[in-house]
Amino acid sequence: MPSEILVKFVAPPGASLGHKIRNFGEALDRDVLQDRYASTTLEEIDKATSELRVQIQSAKMAGRAVATIKKLLKQHLLVETATIFVDGRRVSRT
C-alpha cells in the first residue's frame, strides 16, 4: 500500500527557508526518480515553503526513503529545521 512522508520545516526567527527547501526538494526528486521508489512533483517542490510531501510505493520503502531524506537534509543544512513524518507518525526530529 502506498505511503506518504511529510517533511515539515520550521525557520528560525527572521529567516526564510524557501530557497533551501526548493533546492533540497529538487535534489530529492533527482535521487528518488533515479531509483523510482518514491515520487514528488516539481510543482509541489516549487510551492514548498514549510513542508514537502513525498509519496512512497510501499511502507516497506519508508526506511530507505527516510535515510535518503536525512542524508539530503544534512547536505542542504536543513537538519535543525526539519521533522519527518511517515503516514502521520513522527519518525525523526533530524
C-alpha positions as CSV (number, residue, x, y, z in Angstrom):
1,M,0.0,0.0,0.0
2,P,1.4,3.4,-0.9
3,S,2.6,5.6,2.0
4,E,3.4,9.3,2.4
5,I,6.4,11.0,4.0
6,L,5.9,14.6,5.2
7,V,8.9,16.8,5.9
8,K,8.0,19.8,8.0
9,F,10.3,22.8,8.3
10,V,10.4,25.5,10.9
11,A,12.5,28.5,10.1
12,P,14.5,30.3,12.8
13,P,13.0,33.7,13.7
14,G,13.7,36.2,10.9
15,A,14.9,33.6,8.4
16,S,13.3,32.3,5.2
17,L,13.9,28.7,4.1
18,G,12.1,28.7,0.8
19,H,15.1,28.6,-1.4
20,K,16.9,25.9,0.7
21,I,13.7,23.8,0.8
22,R,13.3,24.0,-3.0
23,N,17.0,23.1,-3.5
24,F,16.5,20.1,-1.1
25,G,13.3,19.1,-2.9
26,E,15.0,19.2,-6.3
27,A,17.9,17.0,-5.1
28,L,15.4,14.6,-3.5
29,D,13.4,14.5,-6.7
30,R,16.5,13.6,-8.7
31,D,17.5,10.9,-6.2
32,V,14.1,9.2,-5.9
33,L,13.4,9.4,-9.6
34,Q,16.7,7.6,-10.3
35,D,15.6,4.6,-8.3
36,R,11.8,5.1,-8.7
37,Y,10.9,4.0,-5.1
38,A,9.2,7.3,-4.3
39,S,7.9,10.4,-6.0
40,T,7.1,14.1,-5.6
41,T,6.4,16.7,-8.2
42,L,8.3,19.7,-9.3
43,E,5.1,21.7,-8.9
44,E,4.9,20.8,-5.2
45,I,8.6,21.5,-4.7
46,D,8.3,24.9,-6.3
47,K,5.4,25.8,-3.9
48,A,7.1,24.4,-0.8
49,T,7.6,27.0,2.0
50,S,7.2,25.0,5.2
51,E,6.6,21.3,4.2
52,L,7.2,18.8,1.4
53,R,5.3,15.6,0.7
54,V,6.8,12.5,-0.8
55,Q,4.8,9.5,-2.0
56,I,6.5,6.2,-1.5
57,Q,5.5,3.0,-3.3
58,S,5.0,0.9,-0.1
59,A,5.5,1.1,3.6
60,K,8.5,-1.3,3.2
61,M,10.3,1.5,1.3
62,A,9.8,4.1,4.1
63,G,13.2,3.3,5.8
64,R,15.1,3.8,2.6
65,A,13.3,7.0,1.8
66,V,13.8,8.4,5.3
67,A,17.5,7.6,5.1
68,T,17.7,9.4,1.8
69,I,15.8,12.4,3.2
70,K,18.1,12.6,6.2
71,K,21.2,12.5,4.0
72,L,19.9,15.3,1.8
73,L,18.8,17.4,4.8
74,K,22.4,17.3,6.1
75,Q,23.8,18.2,2.7
76,H,21.4,21.2,2.4
77,L,22.0,22.4,6.0
78,L,18.4,21.8,7.0
79,V,18.8,19.2,9.7
80,E,18.0,21.6,12.6
81,T,14.8,22.8,10.9
82,A,13.1,19.6,9.8
83,T,10.9,17.0,11.3
84,I,10.0,13.8,9.3
85,F,6.6,12.1,9.5
86,V,5.7,8.8,7.8
87,D,1.9,8.3,7.4
88,G,1.3,10.9,10.1
89,R,3.7,9.5,12.7
90,R,6.7,11.5,13.6
91,V,9.8,9.3,13.0
92,S,12.5,11.8,13.3
93,R,13.4,15.3,14.5
94,T,16.5,15.1,12.4
